[in-house]
C-alpha cells in the first residue's frame, strides 16, 4: 500500500502532537504529502493562530510515490472529552482528546524565622502547550 504504519498507529502518532493556541473551539487543518516521504508534524497545514510545539513528531512513513491526504479537526478545550462514535461521518476516525497540559506539579512550604512567615513554592511541568505561569493562572 505504500504506508508503513497502520491507521491505528497513525492516529496514535497524531494524538502525541502537542499544539498551542489562544483560540478556543474547533478549527480545520490538513496534511497533504506525496511519497516517498517521512511525514512529521511539520507537514501539517495549520491556521496561523495554532502552533506545533515539536514539529519533528513522527506521523507516518510513505515508502512509495503515493499521496497521503488527511483532514483534521482541532479543538481547544479543558479536561477529558469522549465523543460518541456515531456522531462522525464514515471514514472519519475520532481521537479522544486530552486537554491536560500539566504533566506534573509539586509544592513545598518554607518557613522564615523572622516574622513567622511562610512561602509557598510551586513547581509545574507542562507539555509545552502552556507555560507553567499560564497553567497556574488558568487553574486559579
Legacy VTK file of the C-alpha trace (Angstrom):
# vtk DataFile Version 3.0
C-alpha trace
ASCII
DATASET POLYDATA
POINTS 140 float
0.000 0.000 0.000
2.973 2.317 0.456
2.233 3.397 4.035
4.388 1.732 6.668
2.071 2.315 9.648
-1.445 1.074 10.302
-4.335 3.523 10.659
-4.233 2.933 14.427
-0.506 3.782 14.593
-1.048 6.974 12.577
-3.891 8.008 14.912
-1.729 7.398 17.981
1.110 9.411 16.407
-1.309 12.273 15.717
-2.517 12.125 19.321
1.060 12.723 20.540
1.300 16.089 18.761
1.193 18.993 21.205
-0.406 22.189 19.923
-0.567 25.714 21.321
-3.341 28.200 20.564
-5.203 31.061 22.189
-8.301 30.195 20.138
-10.978 28.115 21.925
-13.215 25.956 19.777
-12.692 23.909 16.617
-10.532 24.705 13.590
-9.546 22.861 10.427
-6.067 21.609 9.498
-4.720 19.176 6.924
-1.831 17.029 5.799
-1.119 16.574 2.093
2.176 14.818 1.308
3.472 12.877 -1.684
5.822 9.949 -1.002
8.227 8.508 -0.571
8.454 10.728 2.480
8.900 10.668 6.255
5.761 12.537 7.405
6.089 14.611 10.581
4.058 17.267 12.379
5.943 19.815 10.239
3.759 18.684 7.317
0.503 19.763 8.998
-1.050 22.848 7.420
-2.477 24.865 10.311
-4.337 28.145 10.787
-1.941 30.974 11.720
-3.121 31.057 15.344
-2.170 27.397 16.022
1.427 26.405 16.713
3.051 22.958 16.935
5.348 22.587 19.955
7.526 19.796 18.487
7.225 19.685 14.704
9.540 16.634 14.485
6.820 14.316 15.893
6.578 11.323 13.539
3.208 10.673 11.858
3.874 8.163 9.081
6.396 6.824 6.566
5.399 6.717 2.896
7.503 4.102 1.115
6.089 4.566 -2.411
5.117 7.526 -4.623
1.598 7.811 -3.222
-0.295 10.766 -1.834
-1.332 10.937 1.816
-4.208 13.352 2.448
-5.626 13.736 5.953
-8.182 16.309 7.061
-8.005 17.256 10.727
-10.363 18.997 13.114
-8.516 20.506 16.056
-10.297 21.589 19.205
-9.097 23.504 22.258
-10.997 22.874 25.464
-10.461 21.722 29.067
-10.459 18.316 30.761
-11.022 14.979 29.045
-13.702 14.502 26.401
-15.035 11.318 24.809
-17.120 11.874 21.686
-19.782 9.362 20.730
-18.580 7.427 17.650
-21.984 7.626 15.929
-21.683 11.426 15.564
-18.885 11.063 12.988
-19.288 10.501 9.275
-17.956 7.360 7.604
-14.187 7.270 7.045
-13.502 9.574 9.969
-11.539 8.401 12.981
-12.038 10.350 16.191
-9.142 10.610 18.617
-10.198 11.116 22.228
-8.616 14.436 23.068
-6.791 15.110 26.302
-6.882 18.769 27.320
-4.463 18.421 30.226
-1.210 20.272 29.607
0.155 19.879 33.171
2.420 16.819 33.323
3.441 17.136 36.954
3.195 19.558 39.864
4.937 19.770 43.192
4.803 22.143 46.130
6.730 22.942 49.264
6.226 25.377 52.131
9.235 27.162 53.606
9.087 28.998 56.929
11.044 32.126 57.713
12.192 32.691 61.266
11.693 36.431 61.006
8.066 37.435 61.399
6.692 33.890 61.472
6.047 33.893 57.680
5.744 31.057 55.200
6.322 30.976 51.458
4.691 28.512 49.103
6.922 27.222 46.303
5.200 25.620 43.282
6.913 23.529 40.618
4.819 22.990 37.493
5.823 20.917 34.455
3.739 21.226 31.273
3.724 19.629 27.826
4.608 22.989 26.255
1.122 23.984 25.142
1.013 26.309 28.175
3.781 27.839 30.232
3.763 26.930 33.936
2.671 30.512 34.689
-0.255 30.221 32.235
-1.241 26.853 33.760
-1.279 28.374 37.250
-3.336 31.324 36.003
-5.849 29.011 34.268
-6.117 26.794 37.357
-6.713 29.721 39.673
LINES 1 141
140 0 1 2 3 4 5 6 7 8 9 10 11 12 13 14 15 16 17 18 19 20 21 22 23 24 25 26 27 28 29 30 31 32 33 34 35 36 37 38 39 40 41 42 43 44 45 46 47 48 49 50 51 52 53 54 55 56 57 58 59 60 61 62 63 64 65 66 67 68 69 70 71 72 73 74 75 76 77 78 79 80 81 82 83 84 85 86 87 88 89 90 91 92 93 94 95 96 97 98 99 100 101 102 103 104 105 106 107 108 109 110 111 112 113 114 115 116 117 118 119 120 121 122 123 124 125 126 127 128 129 130 131 132 133 134 135 136 137 138 139
